Amino acid sequence: MRVIVTYDIVKDKVRRKVFRILESYGAWKQYSVFELEISDIQHVQMREKIRNVIEEQDRVRFYELCERCVKKVTEIGEPSPKTMPNVV
């Protein structure tokens, strides 16, 4: 599944932890945006890891993209890398 994850984290230390978790699953696209190609199991594991580090005032959003939607993604400016490393 293709998942877009965005986050708004107040504390730098917590933000770095969330960044590291997401980086282990896929590609960093913009400051607080990741694009991941992960399995259902990885999705559940990732969400639990994030849930365990964020605090009450933090916000993380997950957008699942269907295959049709993925084909409609466009970019302006410097293009993102064509390959997305999965380190998990």
Secondary structure, DSSP 8 states (H G I E B T S, - for coil): -EEEEEEE-SSHHHHHHHHHHHHTTEEEEETTEEEEE--HHHHHHHHHHHHHH--TT-EEEEEEE-HHHHHT----SS---SS-----
